Amino acid sequence: MGELISSAADQVRLVQFTGSSTVAEHVAKSMNGRVRLEDAGFDWKIIGPDFDEAWLDYVAWQSDEDAYNAAGQKCSAQSVLLVHDNWVDALLPKLEALSQRRRVSDLTNGPVLSWNNRQIKSHIDSVLAVPGAELLFGGSELGDHDIPDCFGAYAPTAIRVPLPELCGDHFELLTTELFGPFQIVASYGDADVESILSLFERISNHLTAAVVSEDVRFQNRVLAATVNGTTYCGLRARTTGAPQNHWFGPSGDPRGAGIGTPEAIRTTWSAHREIIFDEGALPEGWSTPPAK
């Protein structure tokens, strides 16, 4: 398809593209901007201060699904998880236990199509070199499989990093999207919320996000300061698994395309046109108007 677009760029009026942000930018250059993009994003989830033990298993399960379902290869996959201190001790061990249930044999894990093991390991090593970074779980190649070497085969992986490093000098590295079963985890306290909101604004490709909280003041504070095409909110909030009947696409980019709703279909798949018919007989008694 890339070769077709390049060879026919002077004949194709518009390309609608869904996929990775890197390929999206390549297509945009090939088409000189004549694109609509529903591309990937470094999608965030923030778990608010209102810890509720009754919801612990659900929040953990949804976080595992968002990060590692389809081996993390969804444009809406959870790339960074911000966990309030009130949740940390209870939630992180459950995330590890859930990740360890995933197997290639039952298709709960699988090949990584765009990153091979060498590239994945190199990125993990770079992240672990960040001061204070620690491997929470995973970080190893899968064994006992027949996945070809050209693809990646990695255990679900999470690396915890200090929030100042994520917001500071290592921002670019730590917000690089590894399109596979990998996520960054950071904890925060009440005094860190403004720093996190600034972090969210700096992240590019604002596709989807989740605010896991029922604290209305916390919800409003985060939602008022962030821009995403789709933001889920509430203790059931997720980043993936969008219902088919709502808008799904990035925000903050005039090239942004959407899927799901009639509005998205119209704006993505069609171009505005107007045809004005100005016909009929000459009005009776018409003459040239006088000069003014």
KAGIBEL-V523941 format. One record per residue. N is the residue number from 1. RES is the residue in three letters. SS is DSSP state (@ for helix, = for strand, . for the rest). Layout:
BEGIN
n = (N:N)
res = (RES:RES)
ss = (SS:SS)
END
This chain:
BEGIN
n = (1:2:3:4:5:6:7:8:9:10:11:12:13:14:15:16:17:18:19:20:21:22:23:24:25:26:27:28:29:30:31:32:33:34:35:36:37:38:39:40:41:42:43:44:45:46:47:48:49:50:51:52:53:54:55:56:57:58:59:60:61:62:63:64:65:66:67:68:69:70:71:72:73:74:75:76:77:78:79:80:81:82:83:84:85:86:87:88:89:90:91:92:93:94:95:96:97:98:99:100:101:102:103:104:105:106:107:108:109:110:111:112:113:114:115:116:117:118:119:120:121:122:123:124:125:126:127:128:129:130:131:132:133:134:135:136:137:138:139:140:141:142:143:144:145:146:147:148:149:150:151:152:153:154:155:156:157:158:159:160:161:162:163:164:165:166:167:168:169:170:171:172:173:174:175:176:177:178:179:180:181:182:183:184:185:186:187:188:189:190:191:192:193:194:195:196:197:198:199:200:201:202:203:204:205:206:207:208:209:210:211:212:213:214:215:216:217:218:219:220:221:222:223:224:225:226:227:228:229:230:231:232:233:234:235:236:237:238:239:240:241:242:243:244:245:246:247:248:249:250:251:252:253:254:255:256:257:258:259:260:261:262:263:264:265:266:267:268:269:270:271:272:273:274:275:276:277:278:279:280:281:282:283:284:285:286:287:288:289:290:291:292)
res = (MET:GLY:GLU:LEU:ILE:SER:SER:ALA:ALA:ASP:GLN:VAL:ARG:LEU:VAL:GLN:PHE:THR:GLY:SER:SER:THR:VAL:ALA:GLU:HIS:VAL:ALA:LYS:SER:MET:ASN:GLY:ARG:VAL:ARG:LEU:GLU:ASP:ALA:GLY:PHE:ASP:TRP:LYS:ILE:ILE:GLY:PRO:ASP:PHE:ASP:GLU:ALA:TRP:LEU:ASP:TYR:VAL:ALA:TRP:GLN:SER:ASP:GLU:ASP:ALA:TYR:ASN:ALA:ALA:GLY:GLN:LYS:CYS:SER:ALA:GLN:SER:VAL:LEU:LEU:VAL:HIS:ASP:ASN:TRP:VAL:ASP:ALA:LEU:LEU:PRO:LYS:LEU:GLU:ALA:LEU:SER:GLN:ARG:ARG:ARG:VAL:SER:ASP:LEU:THR:ASN:GLY:PRO:VAL:LEU:SER:TRP:ASN:ASN:ARG:GLN:ILE:LYS:SER:HIS:ILE:ASP:SER:VAL:LEU:ALA:VAL:PRO:GLY:ALA:GLU:LEU:LEU:PHE:GLY:GLY:SER:GLU:LEU:GLY:ASP:HIS:ASP:ILE:PRO:ASP:CYS:PHE:GLY:ALA:TYR:ALA:PRO:THR:ALA:ILE:ARG:VAL:PRO:LEU:PRO:GLU:LEU:CYS:GLY:ASP:HIS:PHE:GLU:LEU:LEU:THR:THR:GLU:LEU:PHE:GLY:PRO:PHE:GLN:ILE:VAL:ALA:SER:TYR:GLY:ASP:ALA:ASP:VAL:GLU:SER:ILE:LEU:SER:LEU:PHE:GLU:ARG:ILE:SER:ASN:HIS:LEU:THR:ALA:ALA:VAL:VAL:SER:GLU:ASP:VAL:ARG:PHE:GLN:ASN:ARG:VAL:LEU:ALA:ALA:THR:VAL:ASN:GLY:THR:THR:TYR:CYS:GLY:LEU:ARG:ALA:ARG:THR:THR:GLY:ALA:PRO:GLN:ASN:HIS:TRP:PHE:GLY:PRO:SER:GLY:ASP:PRO:ARG:GLY:ALA:GLY:ILE:GLY:THR:PRO:GLU:ALA:ILE:ARG:THR:THR:TRP:SER:ALA:HIS:ARG:GLU:ILE:ILE:PHE:ASP:GLU:GLY:ALA:LEU:PRO:GLU:GLY:TRP:SER:THR:PRO:PRO:ALA:LYS)
ss = (.:@:@:@:@:@:@:.:.:.:.:.:.:.:=:=:=:=:=:.:@:@:@:@:@:@:@:@:@:@:.:.:.:.:=:=:=:=:=:.:.:.:=:=:=:=:=:.:.:.:.:.:@:@:@:@:@:@:@:@:@:@:@:@:@:@:@:@:@:@:@:@:.:.:.:.:.:=:=:=:=:=:=:=:@:@:@:@:@:@:@:@:@:@:@:@:@:@:@:.:.:.:.:.:.:.:.:.:.:.:.:=:.:.:.:.:@:@:@:@:@:@:@:@:@:@:@:@:.:.:.:.:.:=:=:=:=:.:.:.:=:.:.:.:.:.:.:.:.:.:.:=:.:=:.:.:=:=:=:=:.:.:@:@:@:@:@:.:.:.:@:@:@:@:.:.:.:.:.:.:.:=:=:=:=:=:=:=:.:@:@:@:@:@:@:@:@:@:@:@:@:@:.:.:.:=:.:=:=:=:=:=:.:.:.:@:@:@:@:@:@:@:@:@:.:.:.:.:.:=:=:=:=:.:.:.:.:.:.:.:.:.:.:.:.:.:.:=:=:.:=:.:.:.:.:=:.:=:=:.:.:@:@:@:@:@:@:@:@:.:.:.:.:.:.:.:.:.:.:.:.:.:.:.:.:.:.:.:.:.:.:.)
END
